[in-house]
Amino acid sequence: MSYALFVSEQRLKETTAITQNVDVEFLLPYLKIAQRKYIETALGTDLYEKIQADIVAGTLAGAYLTLTNDYISDTLCHYAFY
């Protein structure tokens, strides 16, 4: 399975003190660690893998889209920034 981040670079920079001048390549390792360590633990592996598969397939919709956009993305941004 491909690895998909639950948050975009733009969202990360909009919701934290990270500026537009920071290269995303420096941020990716921290996003991946935060996503696996905190988000997967909170959601459980089954839900985590379902959302990740939907993102990769481009079919994220409904309650899963709401969960990802309204809750997971902000949480992930702040854990990665932390």
Backbone as CSV, one residue per row, in Angstrom:
resi,resn,N_x,N_y,N_z,CA_x,CA_y,CA_z,C_x,C_y,C_z
1,MET,0.835,-1.181,0.000,0.000,0.000,0.000,0.877,1.240,0.000
2,SER,0.474,2.244,-0.723,1.185,3.519,-0.718,0.938,4.236,0.601
3,TYR,1.863,5.095,0.941,1.732,5.860,2.178,1.127,7.209,1.860
4,ALA,0.072,7.571,2.550,-0.589,8.854,2.320,-0.621,9.652,3.612
5,LEU,-0.280,10.910,3.504,-0.396,11.796,4.657,-1.829,12.283,4.777
6,PHE,-2.290,12.472,5.994,-3.661,12.898,6.248,-3.794,14.413,6.245
7,VAL,-2.738,15.120,5.919,-2.749,16.580,5.931,-1.872,17.091,4.793
8,SER,-2.222,18.229,4.264,-1.430,18.827,3.182,-0.372,19.765,3.762
9,GLU,0.617,20.049,2.946,1.663,21.002,3.346,1.035,22.356,3.650
10,GLN,0.107,22.770,2.815,-0.538,24.072,2.993,-1.276,24.140,4.333
11,ARG,-2.008,23.087,4.666,-2.752,23.057,5.934,-1.793,23.115,7.122
12,LEU,-0.684,22.393,7.028,0.319,22.413,8.090,0.839,23.819,8.322
13,LYS,1.138,24.520,7.258,1.695,25.861,7.375,0.655,26.894,7.783
14,GLU,-0.599,26.659,7.455,-1.667,27.587,7.841,-2.029,27.471,9.321
15,THR,-1.918,26.281,9.894,-2.395,26.066,11.254,-1.295,26.057,12.308
16,THR,-0.047,26.227,11.907,1.064,26.267,12.857,1.924,27.490,12.584
17,ALA,2.971,27.646,13.360,3.888,28.770,13.183,4.940,28.500,12.108
18,ILE,4.814,27.416,11.383,5.748,27.102,10.302,5.460,28.042,9.137
19,THR,6.482,28.701,8.647,6.285,29.680,7.583,6.348,29.034,6.199
20,GLN,5.936,29.789,5.202,5.960,29.320,3.818,7.382,29.089,3.324
21,ASN,8.373,29.659,3.998,9.764,29.536,3.568,10.400,28.195,3.937
22,VAL,9.742,27.421,4.775,10.280,26.123,5.198,9.974,25.091,4.118
23,ASP,10.997,24.365,3.693,10.847,23.339,2.660,10.118,22.130,3.223
24,VAL,9.165,21.634,2.484,8.356,20.503,2.936,9.200,19.248,3.158
25,GLU,10.306,19.113,2.488,11.173,17.943,2.666,11.705,17.839,4.095
26,PHE,11.846,18.972,4.773,12.281,18.956,6.166,11.151,18.544,7.103
27,LEU,9.913,18.721,6.665,8.745,18.458,7.500,8.217,17.033,7.383
28,LEU,8.410,16.403,6.235,7.824,15.089,5.978,8.159,14.022,7.024
29,PRO,9.397,13.904,7.455,9.680,12.872,8.465,8.883,13.077,9.753
30,TYR,8.708,14.323,10.157,7.981,14.604,11.388,6.483,14.366,11.222
31,LEU,5.966,14.669,10.040,4.563,14.370,9.763,4.306,12.867,9.791
32,LYS,5.186,12.111,9.158,5.021,10.654,9.127,5.098,10.050,10.528
33,ILE,6.042,10.513,11.317,6.184,10.000,12.683,4.944,10.334,13.504
34,ALA,4.496,11.577,13.441,3.318,11.990,14.212,2.079,11.228,13.767
35,GLN,1.949,11.020,12.481,0.782,10.310,11.967,0.753,8.876,12.466
36,ARG,1.882,8.194,12.407,1.927,6.802,12.860,1.836,6.703,14.383
37,LYS,2.543,7.556,15.095,2.630,7.442,16.550,1.340,7.882,17.254
38,TYR,0.751,8.972,16.802,-0.389,9.530,17.514,-1.736,9.261,16.831
39,ILE,-1.799,9.472,15.528,-3.080,9.344,14.827,-3.493,7.881,14.716
40,GLU,-2.583,7.009,14.309,-2.940,5.593,14.200,-3.323,5.025,15.569
41,THR,-2.618,5.438,16.599,-2.933,4.974,17.947,-4.322,5.426,18.375
42,ALA,-4.669,6.657,18.063,-5.977,7.192,18.456,-7.122,6.571,17.657
43,LEU,-6.904,6.373,16.361,-7.970,5.860,15.500,-8.115,4.347,15.546
44,GLY,-7.032,3.667,15.787,-7.008,2.219,15.647,-6.538,1.884,14.240
45,THR,-5.905,0.753,14.094,-5.288,0.388,12.820,-6.305,0.232,11.697
46,ASP,-7.452,-0.354,11.974,-8.448,-0.581,10.914,-8.953,0.736,10.312
47,LEU,-9.346,1.676,11.157,-9.834,2.965,10.665,-8.710,3.749,9.995
48,TYR,-7.525,3.710,10.588,-6.352,4.381,10.027,-6.076,3.885,8.602
49,GLU,-6.057,2.567,8.435,-5.786,1.994,7.108,-6.914,2.274,6.121
50,LYS,-8.152,2.322,6.588,-9.294,2.649,5.726,-9.157,4.068,5.187
51,ILE,-8.860,5.010,6.053,-8.708,6.405,5.627,-7.510,6.545,4.701
52,GLN,-6.424,5.891,5.022,-5.230,5.967,4.181,-5.505,5.382,2.794
53,ALA,-6.187,4.261,2.729,-6.518,3.650,1.441,-7.448,4.550,0.626
54,ASP,-8.407,5.195,1.286,-9.314,6.108,0.587,-8.572,7.330,0.043
55,ILE,-7.610,7.834,0.797,-6.824,8.978,0.325,-6.016,8.583,-0.905
56,VAL,-5.367,7.435,-0.852,-4.571,6.954,-1.989,-5.452,6.755,-3.216
57,ALA,-6.644,6.200,-3.013,-7.559,5.932,-4.132,-8.310,7.175,-4.595
58,GLY,-8.270,8.235,-3.787,-9.001,9.448,-4.137,-10.502,9.323,-3.905
59,THR,-10.898,8.464,-2.971,-12.312,8.220,-2.717,-12.736,8.602,-1.302
60,LEU,-11.957,9.398,-0.618,-12.301,9.814,0.738,-13.537,10.698,0.682
61,ALA,-14.616,10.290,1.353,-15.882,11.038,1.285,-16.694,10.806,2.550
62,GLY,-17.749,11.557,2.673,-18.703,11.382,3.765,-18.105,11.650,5.131
63,ALA,-18.471,10.789,6.080,-18.022,10.952,7.462,-16.503,10.841,7.579
64,TYR,-15.884,10.030,6.721,-14.423,9.882,6.762,-13.737,11.180,6.328
65,LEU,-14.300,11.844,5.354,-13.753,13.131,4.905,-13.903,14.176,5.999
66,THR,-15.065,14.217,6.626,-15.303,15.154,7.718,-14.355,14.892,8.875
67,LEU,-14.206,13.643,9.248,-13.295,13.271,10.327,-11.872,13.712,10.008
68,THR,-11.437,13.455,8.792,-10.069,13.804,8.394,-9.866,15.309,8.333
69,ASN,-10.771,16.023,7.677,-10.599,17.467,7.500,-10.822,18.275,8.769
70,ASP,-11.808,17.896,9.560,-12.179,18.717,10.716,-11.446,18.355,11.999
71,TYR,-10.969,17.129,12.112,-10.380,16.695,13.374,-8.950,16.174,13.238
72,ILE,-8.756,15.222,12.365,-7.444,14.594,12.246,-6.387,15.572,11.755
73,SER,-6.701,16.371,10.746,-5.674,17.237,10.152,-5.133,18.262,11.141
74,ASP,-6.001,18.893,11.925,-5.521,19.867,12.915,-4.680,19.188,13.988
75,THR,-5.142,18.036,14.452,-4.402,17.291,15.463,-3.031,16.889,14.942
76,LEU,-2.989,16.375,13.726,-1.732,15.951,13.124,-0.778,17.124,12.933
77,CYS,-1.283,18.255,12.500,-0.434,19.444,12.322,0.244,19.829,13.628
78,HIS,-0.508,19.844,14.699,0.064,20.267,15.972,1.006,19.234,16.572
79,TYR,0.709,17.959,16.367,1.672,16.933,16.816,2.966,17.006,16.021
80,ALA,2.873,17.214,14.726,4.082,17.320,13.899,4.895,18.563,14.269
81,PHE,4.213,19.646,14.539,4.895,20.878,14.928,5.539,20.722,16.307
82,TYR,4.872,20.037,17.185,5.384,19.776,18.529,6.674,18.987,18.472
